[in-house]
Amino acid sequence: MTISYLTKEGYKKLEAELNHLIKVNRKDVANKLEHARSMGDLRENAEYEAAKEEKIMLEQKIGELSAKLASARIIDHMEIPDDKAYIGATVVIKDTESGEEITYTLVSEAEADYMENKISITSPVGKGLLGHGVDDIVEIQIPAGTLRYQILKISR
């Protein structure tokens, strides 16, 4: 079993999602199945087939989240140096070409959310920043070429 590293917030978010799937979505899907069954012949009942497929997908998602939480290790910020970019750190970087400043929080794959500027430590940019400190210039290879960033600030 692979250990997945999560922040306390990320763990709670996944736990809340799992609880919602179990307590709310399961009931909804069960109601859909019940309604479809009541419509008669199941062999030619598209609504029943759709509800069965939805149930299968829901159970897979519940299984995946359960496994992630079971193998999760919550990151203790006391274990991680403050002067380097590691999981859980918020990193302010500057594109050396455009001068644009970007702030990212480095998280696990399970917590990554581009809309919240949370990037996975397994993404090209996340990997490229890992282990570097303030004022370091990092070069990151991406399919479109090379990105060059200067690390301006690291915080927890």
Helices and strands as residue ranges (DSSP letters): E 4-6, H 8-20, I 21-25, H 26-37, H 46-70, E 72-74, G 77-79, E 90-95, E 101-107, G 109-111, G 114-116, E 118-120, H 124-129, E 137-142, E 145-155
